[in-house]
Amino acid sequence: MTEQSKNYRHKIDFLLSDNMHLSQPTQTIPVKSKQGKTYKKCNGCNRRRKPFGEDHQFCRLCYKLKSVFKSSGNKVIDDFIKNTQINLTKSEGKMEFVPYDQFKNIEFIAEGGFSKIYKATWIDGPIHWYSISRNIDNISRLKNDIVVLKKLVNSKNITSKELNELKIFYQLSSNVSCICKYYGITQDPITNDIMIIMPYYELGDLIHCFSNDFYNINWKSKLYNLQRIICGLRGMHECKIIHRDLHSGNMFFNKHSGSYHVCIGDLGISKSATESGENNENYGIIPYMAPEIFQGYKYTEVSEIYSYGMIMWEFMTGRRPFWDRNHDTFLIIDICDGLRPPIVTNAPEGYVKLMKECWNFDPDKRPTTTDIYNKIIEMWKNEEKNCNNDIPTKIIKSSDIGPLTMNNPGAIYKSRPLSKMIHSAMSLRSSKSRSINLEIDKRKFEDLVKVNDDNGQVTKRKKLCGNEINEIEFDINMNFNKDYVTLELEFDIDIYNP
């Protein structure tokens, strides 16, 4: 074998980005680590990693990737899979493309605003563990594992730019325990839509979990899971990631050793996968959306604090916010005018106050994720003491709390495009506001008419009210039996002295 062929024999022909190939000549520039070891830069991932062998210019990870990688036939998907394989250092949970025929017992579960959810059995199962060594068969899998297939509707022409957000979310989910994990990607053979492979959460989302077990989940468990949610949200915000669709339908529960555990799911993937970055459409579920979103402001971290407050209300009552209202322009107007769900049950000390702070109309006055986390932890500690002393916070059974068998048909708890409805609501609210202001101005001049039947004299008392402190009254006497009108004016001036 010639030296030239030796130098090029381990080329990998895939893209790191849209413009950069990894089929470049080998690099022999040594890079020194902090521990004093000298490694050559990997010719595949361009990182300082231990080479597969002394005569290799690729790290063990890239060499194994070339050996075990399965192509989907879709360049965008392949590039994404390779990106996650190269850039994640943990062996467990690396993304992979899985042929569709690897799944059996596929069962439709539900439909969201931008996706369809299926339950399936993965025959080989996700990678549980594997060794980065010369033995490429040293892989441990969870055979016949039950998973969720989340089909992104109209995603067959997905671009690398749109998948980039999924890359970010995947890297986040691999490092934050309170975020749903991702196993890989498959593809619907009929529609060619992307299907994301995720763990199956047997208890379902928050509302399904509470429908079965609301009165059996004590406040200690509720506070623990609220802590998990805010922990996941804080991790996202620290990475400058905004969920944009935070609601109870994206909170998924499992039960381990008798304890409930929640994870944040969805992460806005569906929207980014099917909509271009230039699209300014607002998506969401009205009761969970902060009022500033309706008023034209963009989603921010504090907008999601408002959504978290609504989830707190749901933990407290077992019901979705505004379940008894139509989710229409009038609800949007009422929310912007200060309407919030009623406080109908008891809760641990400080809970309701914190929830109301999250609901604050002014985004700047809402607590941060760290503030909320610290307060929830403190409540949890107090509740643990109460439980140890056999005085836990009781969940009072009443007609005002607990799961409902049916919501108002006009209450829509599915993410949907809302820009037109929001625009209509804000136009109506603006018109209503102008009408009220005109009515107030009109009422500043109040006519009080007194008729004297004896002499046909009409006394018209005109009252002028100033904005704050002055009140001026005019008495106008009109005698219609005279050839002319005599005006008598009396000034009663009441000045408010602070």
Phi and psi in degrees as a GROMACS rama.xvg file:
@    title "Ramachandran Plot"
@    xaxis  label "Phi"
@    yaxis  label "Psi"
@TYPE xy
-71.909  160.067  THR-2
-63.2208  -36.9441  GLU-3
-65.5213  -44.272  GLN-4
-66.9003  -31.9404  SER-5
-64.7719  -39.6464  LYS-6
-68.1364  -26.3626  ASN-7
-107.368  1.5642  TYR-8
-70.1684  -19.5562  ARG-9
-106.462  26.6841  HIS-10
-64.8016  145.808  LYS-11
-120.248  121.492  ILE-12
-95.7515  73.3769  ASP-13
-142.305  167.439  PHE-14
-97.9316  137.885  LEU-15
-84.2678  -35.8381  LEU-16
-142.274  -175.453  SER-17
-65.8285  -21.7073  ASP-18
-118.493  2.63172  ASN-19
-129.191  120.564  MET-20
-89.6482  150.381  HIS-21
-96.9999  11.9031  LEU-22
-93.4692  62.4267  SER-23
-108.476  162.229  GLN-24
-60.419  156.912  PRO-25
-65.3972  151.129  THR-26
-111.831  134.942  GLN-27
-113.619  9.56411  THR-28
-74.4386  116.872  ILE-29
-73.9498  146.603  PRO-30
-123.384  127.563  VAL-31
-92.0867  131.985  LYS-32
-85.5739  172.473  SER-33
-66.6487  -26.8176  LYS-34
-81.5629  0.297219  GLN-35
92.3965  -5.37688  GLY-36
-78.2437  145.965  LYS-37
-108.349  119.948  THR-38
-119.48  148.911  TYR-39
-82.9482  151.617  LYS-40
-69.0192  134.795  LYS-41
-66.6368  132.574  CYS-42
-76.1657  -10.6425  ASN-43
-92.1562  -59.6138  GLY-44
-96.586  -5.06485  CYS-45
64.7785  29.3592  ASN-46
-118.169  161.889  ARG-47
-82.0232  103.658  ARG-48
-142.899  155.76  ARG-49
-65.8823  129.187  LYS-50
-69.0464  157.112  PRO-51
-63.0369  -35.1531  PHE-52
-154.321  169.766  GLY-53
-61.2723  -32.5608  GLU-54
-96.9895  12.2236  ASP-55
-101.882  148.255  HIS-56
-108.529  11.049  GLN-57
-120.447  146.197  PHE-58
-72.3882  167.809  CYS-59
-60.8563  -37.5086  ARG-60
-62.9466  -47.6752  LEU-61
-68.6149  -34.5333  CYS-62
-65.6781  -43.2229  TYR-63
-66.7958  -37.7005  LYS-64
-58.5414  -43.2423  LEU-65
-62.986  -31.472  LYS-66
-80.5786  -37.1978  SER-67
-106.917  -6.41781  VAL-68
-66.6552  135.126  PHE-69
-111.447  125.121  LYS-70
-81.3006  142.448  SER-71
-87.7637  -15.5572  SER-72
88.012  -5.00604  GLY-73
-113.3  115.208  ASN-74
-58.7915  -40.1413  LYS-75
-63.1381  -44.7892  VAL-76
-65.0654  -43.802  ILE-77
-59.8911  -44.5901  ASP-78
-62.4667  -38.7216  ASP-79
-65.7277  -45.8377  PHE-80
-59.0524  -44.8521  ILE-81
-65.1475  -35.37  LYS-82
-61.7523  -44.4205  ASN-83
-70.041  -35.1798  THR-84
-65.9811  -40.1039  GLN-85
-77.047  -40.188  ILE-86
-90.655  -10.6535  ASN-87
-99.1133  129.331  LEU-88
-87.6734  -21.6245  THR-89
-73.4993  139.233  LYS-90
-77.9963  -29.951  SER-91
-83.7329  134.464  GLU-92
87.753  14.4819  GLY-93
-67.7101  143.049  LYS-94
-70.9529  148.002  MET-95
-149.593  157.001  GLU-96
-88.9258  132.042  PHE-97
-119.762  122.399  VAL-98
-57.4626  144.76  PRO-99
-62.5914  -29.1155  TYR-100
-73.326  -0.709551  ASP-101
-79.128  -6.38436  GLN-102
-111.537  140.696  PHE-103
-134.788  169.324  LYS-104
54.141  43.8231  ASN-105
-74.2534  125.529  ILE-106
-133.271  126.19  GLU-107
-68.4715  133.314  PHE-108
-109.081  -54.3404  ILE-109
-160.099  171.269  ALA-110
-130.326  128.835  GLU-111
-99.983  -166.062  GLY-112
-68.2746  -31.0528  GLY-113
-135.721  11.871  PHE-114
-152.115  163.064  SER-115
-122.446  137.324  LYS-116
-109.77  131.681  ILE-117
-127.08  149.824  TYR-118
-104.612  137.864  LYS-119
-151.593  162.58  ALA-120
-104.239  122.842  THR-121
-90.5667  115.153  TRP-122
-60.8313  -56.6918  ILE-123
-74.8086  -33.5471  ASP-124
84.5857  165.139  GLY-125
-70.6919  156.307  PRO-126
-68.7798  122.254  ILE-127
-92.144  -36.0839  HIS-128
-166.745  144.054  TRP-129
-152.577  157.204  TYR-130
-101.652  133.374  SER-131
-85.308  86.767  ILE-132
-144.557  -174.854  SER-133
-69.958  -23.2654  ARG-134
-81.393  99.5596  ASN-135
-74.019  -11.1067  ILE-136
-92.3089  3.12528  ASP-137
-81.947  67.6947  ASN-138
-127.955  132.099  ILE-139
-107.241  128.075  SER-140
-124.187  156.18  ARG-141
-92.2736  93.2493  LEU-142
-63.2662  142.831  LYS-143
52.1466  43.7512  ASN-144
-80.9068  138.193  ASP-145
-82.5714  127.098  ILE-146
-132.339  172.946  VAL-147
-109.607  134.929  VAL-148
-108.327  116.279  LEU-149
-105.157  106.532  LYS-150
-84.4108  123.343  LYS-151
-86.1952  111.355  LEU-152
-63.754  136.706  VAL-153
58.1579  42.561  ASN-154
-111.424  12.663  SER-155
-65.5879  -25.8568  LYS-156
-103.541  32.0296  ASN-157
-59.7906  143.493  ILE-158
-106.48  164.866  THR-159
-63.1792  -36.0873  SER-160
-62.6331  -40.1149  LYS-161
-72.744  -31.9474  GLU-162
-75.9952  -16.3617  LEU-163
-59.3618  -36.2903  ASN-164
-66.4346  -35.9155  GLU-165
-64.9425  -35.5148  LEU-166
-60.3237  -45.5299  LYS-167
-62.9593  -45.6149  ILE-168
-64.5772  -37.7884  PHE-169
-64.6539  -43.7656  TYR-170
-63.497  -35.5381  GLN-171
-66.2053  -46.1162  LEU-172
-66.0559  -22.2655  SER-173
-80.1735  -9.77467  SER-174
-120.635  -9.10138  ASN-175
-118.774  119.106  VAL-176
-69.2534  -20.1085  SER-177
-94.1012  11.6655  CYS-178
-111.5  139.367  ILE-179
-58.7965  142.116  CYS-180
-86.7364  166.225  LYS-181
-129.848  135.362  TYR-182
-95.2143  -35.9626  TYR-183
169.622  -161.396  GLY-184
-133.051  140.698  ILE-185
-128.79  -178.159  THR-186
-141.873  131.043  GLN-187
-62.2728  120.491  ASP-188
-68.7661  -18.2046  PRO-189
-90.9942  -50.4311  ILE-190
-94.8023  -15.8115  THR-191
65.2496  15.1535  ASN-192
-70.0008  147.154  ASP-193
-70.2833  140.069  ILE-194
-127.712  120.493  MET-195
-88.6392  132.243  ILE-196
-94.6053  122.919  ILE-197
-132.971  163.33  MET-198
-64.2435  153.773  PRO-199
-95.2737  125.279  TYR-200
-100.37  108.783  TYR-201
-63.2071  -27.6675  GLU-202
-89.1212  -4.13399  LEU-203
76.8957  -160.022  GLY-204
-80.8528  -178.98  ASP-205
-57.9896  -46.6315  LEU-206
-67.3439  -35.4969  ILE-207
-71.1449  -38.1798  HIS-208
-62.9327  -46.1224  CYS-209
-69.9281  -29.0272  PHE-210
-60.5415  -31.4134  SER-211
-96.8231  -32.8199  ASN-212
-127.772  16.271  ASP-213
-52.7809  -48.7779  PHE-214
-78.1408  -7.75802  TYR-215
-97.1826  -8.17317  ASN-216
-96.459  108.013  ILE-217
-77.1818  172.009  ASN-218
-66.8576  -29.1972  TRP-219
-61.9135  -43.7077  LYS-220
-68.5104  -39.392  SER-221
-62.3321  -45.4328  LYS-222
-65.9595  -36.2748  LEU-223
-60.3011  -44.0431  TYR-224
-75.9292  -31.1783  ASN-225
-65.2714  -34.3892  LEU-226
-64.9367  -38.8316  GLN-227
-64.9252  -41.2363  ARG-228
-64.369  -46.9619  ILE-229
-70.529  -28.2676  ILE-230
-65.6594  -44.8538  CYS-231
-64.5658  -40.4589  GLY-232
-66.0381  -39.4044  LEU-233
-64.0551  -40.7356  ARG-234
-61.8126  -39.659  GLY-235
-64.0622  -46.4358  MET-236
-66.8284  -33.5839  HIS-237
-64.8775  -27.4192  GLU-238
-93.3344  11.3571  CYS-239
61.6133  35.4961  LYS-240
-111.755  130.989  ILE-241
-113.039  129.015  ILE-242
-64.5039  -49.8657  HIS-243
77.1158  -3.95796  ARG-244
-150.682  52.0464  ASP-245
-83.7519  115.816  LEU-246
-158.491  173.354  HIS-247
-65.2361  -23.8195  SER-248
-69.2826  -11.9925  GLY-249
-108.395  16.0729  ASN-250
-109.034  113.82  MET-251
-111.29  138.209  PHE-252
-114.917  141.402  PHE-253
-127.051  167.192  ASN-254
-127.926  123.163  LYS-255
-126.505  125.779  HIS-256
52.0051  38.6375  SER-257
83.6951  -1.49548  GLY-258
-110.405  146.746  SER-259
-88.898  138.866  TYR-260
-134.14  128.34  HIS-261
-110.976  149.189  VAL-262
-133.654  148.39  CYS-263
-84.2485  129.506  ILE-264
-119.064  -174.194  GLY-265
68.8904  -65.561  ASP-266
61.5532  25.6578  LEU-267
72.7775  12.2389  GLY-268
-61.7377  -43.0099  ILE-269
-59.0161  -42.2884  SER-270
-64.8913  -46.6156  LYS-271
-68.3343  -26.9209  SER-272
-78.5038  -23.9441  ALA-273
-117.005  -6.68016  THR-274
-124.761  142.566  GLU-275
-76.1203  161.55  SER-276
-65.7924  -20.2249  GLY-277
-83.6712  -6.96257  GLU-278
-78.8108  125.04  ASN-279
-100.667  17.2117  ASN-280
-63.5767  137.61  GLU-281
-93.3107  124.679  ASN-282
-113.984  152.721  TYR-283
155.508  -170.859  GLY-284
-116.756  120.841  ILE-285
-49.9069  -50.0871  ILE-286
-60.8715  -21.9403  PRO-287
-96.4239  -2.75371  TYR-288
-92.0903  134.191  MET-289
-68.8322  147.013  ALA-290
-58.8384  -29.9562  PRO-291
-67.5997  -25.5389  GLU-292
-65.4291  -40.4238  ILE-293
-65.1045  -26.2834  PHE-294
-91.8322  10.7633  GLN-295
100.435  1.09964  GLY-296
-85.9775  156.657  TYR-297
-80.122  160.74  LYS-298
-64.2073  136.065  TYR-299
-134.132  178.085  THR-300
-59.7383  -39.638  GLU-301
-72.5568  -22.9348  VAL-302
-62.6935  -33.9447  SER-303
-79.3006  -18.95  GLU-304
-64.9129  -38.9606  ILE-305
-60.1328  -45.9462  TYR-306
-60.6929  -39.3986  SER-307
-62.0746  -37.7811  TYR-308
-60.4999  -37.3583  GLY-309
-67.8075  -35.8055  MET-310
-67.3812  -35.7818  ILE-311
-60.0669  -42.0301  MET-312
-62.8141  -37.8722  TRP-313
-67.4503  -39.1967  GLU-314
-62.0677  -34.9467  PHE-315
-75.994  -36.6585  MET-316
-108.609  -20.7761  THR-317
77.244  11.5441  GLY-318
-128.356  158.426  ARG-319
-80.5201  145.148  ARG-320
-63.7168  138.415  PRO-321
56.9369  41.4956  PHE-322
-66.9261  -22.5781  TRP-323
-98.2019  8.9269  ASP-324
-116.386  151.088  ARG-325
-70.9968  135.809  ASN-326
-89.8386  82.8278  HIS-327
-136.523  -167.217  ASP-328
-60.127  -34.9257  THR-329
-69.9303  -34.6664  PHE-330
-67.8405  -40.3385  LEU-331
-58.6405  -45.8511  ILE-332
-61.4241  -45.2927  ILE-333
-63.8588  -38.6006  ASP-334
-63.6808  -43.0225  ILE-335
-66.0005  -25.6842  CYS-336
-89.4051  5.78441  ASP-337
108.362  2.98379  GLY-338
-68.5905  132.294  LEU-339
-135.472  160.758  ARG-340
-60.9172  152.499  PRO-341
-73.976  151.037  PRO-342
-91.9139  108.618  ILE-343
-121.778  4.90394  VAL-344
-149.08  165.64  THR-345
-81.5325  161.165  ASN-346
-156.68  167.018  ALA-347
-56.6968  153.961  PRO-348
-57.5616  130.759  GLU-349
90.9972  -12.1145  GLY-350
-66.9981  -52.3079  TYR-351
-63.579  -40.0612  VAL-352
-60.5613  -45.0709  LYS-353
-64.47  -41.3818  LEU-354
-60.825  -43.8782  MET-355
-66.3969  -33.6451  LYS-356
-64.0685  -37.3825  GLU-357
-66.2511  -28.3494  CYS-358
-83.965  -2.32193  TRP-359
-51.8201  135.409  ASN-360
-61.9098  -35.1439  PHE-361
-85.1355  113.389  ASP-362
-57.2629  -32.6712  PRO-363
-69.1062  -16.7746  ASP-364
-97.8351  1.00411  LYS-365
-80.7175  149.274  ARG-366
-71.1809  158.989  PRO-367
-83.0478  168.569  THR-368
-61.7257  -35.4703  THR-369
-67.4191  -42.5245  THR-370
-58.6304  -47.2626  ASP-371
-63.5075  -45.18  ILE-372
-56.9031  -47.4697  TYR-373
-63.165  -40.0374  ASN-374
-71.1204  -39.3334  LYS-375
-65.3701  -40.592  ILE-376
-61.9688  -41.8705  ILE-377
-63.8562  -41.7365  GLU-378
-62.86  -41.427  MET-379
-62.008  -42.3546  TRP-380
-62.961  -43  LYS-381
-64.5452  -39.986  ASN-382
-68.2654  -34.4763  GLU-383
-63.1308  -40.6146  GLU-384
-63.0586  -42.2174  LYS-385
-61.8852  -40.4977  ASN-386
-65.4539  -40.0437  CYS-387
-65.4662  -27.5265  ASN-388
-96.3943  10.9446  ASN-389
60.4457  31.9132  ASP-390
-130.531  54.9521  ILE-391
-67.7163  157.932  PRO-392
-65.8564  122.157  THR-393
-82.8613  147.246  LYS-394
-98.6194  106.927  ILE-395
-77.7386  126.687  ILE-396
-80.0917  126.366  LYS-397
-155.797  172.337  SER-398
-73.0589  -11.5374  SER-399
-92.766  -9.61452  ASP-400
-132.926  170.046  ILE-401
99.9987  159.901  GLY-402
-60.1292  148.893  PRO-403
-106.507  146.273  LEU-404
-78.7756  -22.9979  THR-405
-155.024  136.315  MET-406
-91.3739  166.981  ASN-407
-58.2329  131.107  ASN-408
-56.5225  -25.2033  PRO-409
-84.9044  -1.0741  GLY-410
-90.1723  110.23  ALA-411
-106.348  109.127  ILE-412
-104.02  52.9574  TYR-413
-138.533  132.035  LYS-414
-60.4331  136.309  SER-415
-152.983  163.021  ARG-416
-67.0137  131.819  PRO-417
-127.211  1.61144  LEU-418
-58.1631  -43.7355  SER-419
-64.1484  -43.6222  LYS-420
-65.3192  -40.8747  MET-421
-63.3457  -44.5633  ILE-422
-60.1802  -43.0819  HIS-423
-63.5135  -42.8462  SER-424
-64.3735  -42.5271  ALA-425
-69.9202  -34.1171  MET-426
-66.0273  -43.1427  SER-427
-65.6249  -40.9868  LEU-428
-64.9622  -40.075  ARG-429
-64.344  -42.8844  SER-430
-64.2165  -40.6724  SER-431
-63.4889  -40.9154  LYS-432
-64.1542  -42.2246  SER-433
-65.0514  -38.6245  ARG-434
-64.3022  -41.2543  SER-435
-64.9666  -41.8591  ILE-436
-63.0748  -39.9668  ASN-437
-65.1851  -38.4831  LEU-438
-66.479  -38.5079  GLU-439
-64.324  -44.367  ILE-440
-61.4396  -38.7198  ASP-441
-65.5962  -37.7246  LYS-442
-75.7038  -8.22123  ARG-443
-66.1198  -21.5153  LYS-444
-115.426  96.9074  PHE-445
-107.55  122.66  GLU-446
-95.8291  125.269  ASP-447
-117.085  117.214  LEU-448
-108.101  129.085  VAL-449
-119.952  126.579  LYS-450
-107.787  130.044  VAL-451
-105.335  106.318  ASN-452
-69.0261  -23.3429  ASP-453
-67.8284  -44.8462  ASP-454
-118.964  9.64864  ASN-455
67.7675  18.9355  GLY-456
-91.2656  134.008  GLN-457
-109.236  126.871  VAL-458
-105.76  118.856  THR-459
-110.048  115.902  LYS-460
-102.933  117.203  ARG-461
-105.119  127.362  LYS-462
-113.138  121.693  LYS-463
-110.079  122.15  LEU-464
-107.758  125.529  CYS-465
-77.8053  176.842  GLY-466
-62.4056  -42.7773  ASN-467
-134.123  -47.623  GLU-468
-121.765  -16.6986  ILE-469
-108.241  136.954  ASN-470
-130.79  121.252  GLU-471
-119.684  129.977  ILE-472
-117.95  136.181  GLU-473
-112.662  132.008  PHE-474
-106.416  119.513  ASP-475
-118.168  114.67  ILE-476
-99.6532  124.915  ASN-477
-120.039  120.798  MET-478
-106.19  105.212  ASN-479
-78.9333  -4.19074  PHE-480
-84.8744  -7.87189  ASN-481
-92.9981  163.411  LYS-482
-77.2839  -14.3371  ASP-483
-142.331  172.08  TYR-484
-108.295  129.521  VAL-485
-101.236  127.862  THR-486
-104.179  124.379  LEU-487
-116.108  119.816  GLU-488
-111.18  128.709  LEU-489
-118.464  132.004  GLU-490
-103.35  112.525  PHE-491
-105.597  105.573  ASP-492
-108.077  114.468  ILE-493
-105.621  115.054  ASP-494
-109.281  123.436  ILE-495
-76.7595  123.297  TYR-496
-106.076  116.813  ASN-497
